[in-house]
């Protein structure tokens, strides 16, 4: 079995994507609320209303009109809610015929109810121009892409991708237990580098089985774009909130590769064939920096909306 920090670009695994655009930041509560309010009047049903950011005190507003935290990412939503919201946003801003998520196949009904068992049979028609979640491979590629810049990167074909043990955009590894310190660095310098790009609350301080709070302490999500972007100009690919991906989770990222293989290349892979859990990536404000590295994979059942700060980021076909 593969370690959960190895990502999905495994040795010998060649992936090809259809052209796609990815949002520069996570979906804000302000946008979530606007679309959800419209969608519920059109018959869309959500299992969770979403919260205005997230915090350790449980004081973030749930389901209410945006206040002073409207630019923080939406949280406390399930994968099911995100899928329905994506279809609603497409319906509202484009047209329903471009909605990506259908029941069973491309000719199935548009998914509109986050409480329905139909979501266990969700089909993603990525040929449509509507808004959707990234696949796990699309997410990781965008988080790690550095083009021709070789600093703190590994070469994949003709391009460089940020090393798996770093937050997105960082020029140094992120500190965690077991890491060998690079020459000339200390744990504080790795902390400061990660803090340029990611909202997180704890850092590895080099002491056995010990981590430290940041100073000042981080106790809540921050506005999107509060940190520096990565090489693609994307903000918060590491930290702030975890981000749902479309894929069904399997510990072995290549478990269903035969489904997408064409002449030795995986075409738009979308994860495991069966399972209850969906992938989320990127870490959150409530995590140690080591959980925010670009290779870390996590998962929860698709109907889960509590327990961790999880939001999402949009992509669409180009």
N, C-alpha and C positions, 0 to 999 in steps of 0.2 A: 504494500500500500504506500501511496505517496504522502510525504509530510504535508501538513496543511498550509505551509508557507512557500511551497514550490510553484504556485501559480499553475497556468495551463499551457504555457509554451514549453513543452517538454522536449527533450532531445529527440530529434528525428520526426517531430510532429510539424508538418507544414500546413499552414492555414491560409485560406484566401477569403477575403470579405467582399461582398458587394459594397459599392460606395455608400458611406453613411456619414451623417453629421451628428455631432454630440454636443449637448448643451454645455456652456462654459461654467455653469454652476448648478447646484442641486435645486430641485423645485422648491420654491419658497412657500411659506404658509400663505402669504398674500395671494399668490396665483392658485394654489390648491383650493383655498376657500372660494375664490371667485368662480372657478370652474365647478366645484362641488355644488355650490348653491344653484347654479344654472342647471347642472345635470340632474339634480333631484327633482326639479320641476319637469324634466323631460322623461322621467321614469327610471332613471339610473338609481341603483341602490348600493349603498356603502355599508360595510360591516362596522367601520370605525370612522369617526368624524375628523380625525387627525388633530395633532396638537401644534401649538405655536412654538416651534422649537422644542427643546427638552432641557431639563435641569435635574440636579440631584435632590432638590427640595420638593419636586412634584408640583410646582406652582405654575408651570406653563399652561396656557389656556387651551382647553380642548373644545373644538367645534365652534367656538365663538368668533365673532367678527374680529379681524386683525386689529392689534393695538400697536404698541411701540416695538414689538418683536416680529413684525410682519415680514421682514427681510431675512429672518432666520429660516433654515430649512424646515419643511413640514416633517413631523415625526409621529410615532404611535399609529402607524398604518401598516396593514398587512400587505403581502404580495398581491393577494386578491384585490384589495382596495386600489393598489397602484395600477393593475391591469385595467380595471373598470374606469379609473380616472383617465388613463391614456386614451381609451376609446372615446370617452366623453369630450376630452380636449380636442381630439380630432374632429368629432362631430360638430363641436361648437365653432371651430376656427377654419375648418376645411369642409368636409362633407362626410356623412356617415358611411358612404361607399368606400372611403379610404381607411376606415378603421382596421387595425391590424389583427386584433384578437377575436377569434371566432371559435365556435363550438365544434370540435372534431376535425374540421378541414376547412379549406378555403371557401367552400360553399355553405358553411355552417352559419348559424345565427350569430349576430354581433353580441358579444358578451357585455351585459349591462348590470348584472346582479352579483355583487361580491359575496353574497351569502349562499349562492347556488352551488350545488354539486357539479354543475357544468364546468366549473373552473378546473376540476381535476382532469378535464379533457380539453384544455386550452390549446388551440392551434395558433401559431404566429405566422401570418402571411406577410413576410417582410418585403414582398414586392410592392405592397401598398405604400402610399406616401404619408400615412398617418404617424402619429407619435407613439412611441413604444419604449420599453426598457431595453438597455443594451444586453446582448448576450454576454456571457462571462468573458469570452475571448475578445469581443469588442471593447469591453470595459478595461481589461488588462492592457490591451494594445494602446488605448488612449492614455491610460495612467502612466505607462512606461515609455512612450515614444520619445526619442531624442534625435531622430534623423541621423545626421553625420557627426553629432557631438558624442565623443567617446568617453567623456569624464564620468566616472562612477557608473559605467554601463557595460553591458555585454552585447556582442554583435550577433545579430540574427539575420542571415542573408546579407543584404546591402545596408542595413540600418542598425542603429544602436538602441537598445532598450535599457532603461534604468534597472540597476541590480535589484534583485528580489528583496534584499534586506534593507531597503531604503524607502522613505516616504516619497511620494510622487514629487518630482522636481528637485529633490535634494542632491547636492554635490558630494555628500558624504554618506556613509552607512548610518543607520539608526541604531542607537545603543540597546542591547538586550543581553541577557545572561548567556554566556557562552561565546559572545563575539570577541574576537581578538582585536584590540584597539589598533587602528592604523597608526603608522609612525607619525609622530608630531601631534597627535590628537589626544584628548582626554574625554571623559564621559560628559563633562560640561560642554565641550565644543560640539559634540554630537547632539546633545540636547538642544543647543542654540540653533544648529542647522535645521533640525527637524521642526523647530518652532517657527521658522520662517515660512513653512509651507503647510503645516497641519495644526488643527485645533485638537489637543489631547490634554490629559490631566496629570499623567504620571510618567516618570522617566527612570531608566535604569541607571543607578548611581555607582555601579561597580562593586557594591557590597553584596555579600552572599545572601541570596533570597531576600533582597530588600530593594524597594523603589522609593522615589521621593515625589512629593507634590511639586508642581511648578510654583514659582513665586513671581507674581501673585497667583493664587490658586485659580484653577479653571473648574467651574462648577456648572456650566451651561453651554449650550450651543452659541455660536457667534453668527453675526450676519454673514451671508454668502459673500465671497470675495474679500474677506477680512485678512487673508494671508496672500502670499505670493503665488502666482500660477506656475504650472509646469511648462515644459517646452512647447506644448500645443496651445498654451494660453488658457488651460483649464484649471479652475479653482477647486480646492477641497476634495481632490481625488483621494487624498488621505485625510482622515480626521473629520471633525464636525458631526456628521452622522454616517453610519454605514449606508450603503446603497444597494437596493435590490437589483439583481440581474434576472434575466428571464429563466435561466437554465434550471432544470431539475438537478439536484446535487447528487454526486457520487464521489466518494473519497478518491477514486481513480478518475482523473479528469478525462482520460481517453477510453472510458468504459464503453462508449457508444459510437466510437469513431467510424465503424463500418457503415453506419447510417448516412454519413456525410462524405465518404471517401470517393474521390474521382481521380483516377490516374495518379494515385499517391498523394493527392492534396485534399485536405478537408475543406469543403465549401460551406461557409457559414454554419459552423457547428453550433448546436444549441443544447449541449449537455446530455445527461443520462436519459434513457428511454422511459424509465418508470421510477416512481418514488414520490413521497409526500413532501419532502423538503426542497426549498428553493435556495439558491445561492445569494449571499450578499457579500460585498467587498468594501475595503477602504478604511475600516476603523472609525472611531467616533471620539467625541469630546470626553467620554466617560472611560476611555481606555488608556492603558500604558502605550507609549509611543511605538513599542515593538509590535503592537497589534494593528498599527496603521500602515505597515509596510506594504508595498505594492503586490507582494506575492501571497499575502495571507488570505485564505479562503474560509468562509464561515457559512452556516446554513441554519435555517429554522423552517418548520412547517409553514406552508403558504398562507395559512389563516392566522398566523401569529402576529400580534401588533404590540406586544408589551415585552419588557425584560431587557431590551437593548434599544439604543437610539438608532432607528432605521428609517431612512427616507429613500429618495430615488432621484435619478437624473434621466433626462430624456435623450433619445436618439430618434432619427428618422432617416429614411432612404433618400439618397441623392440621385 
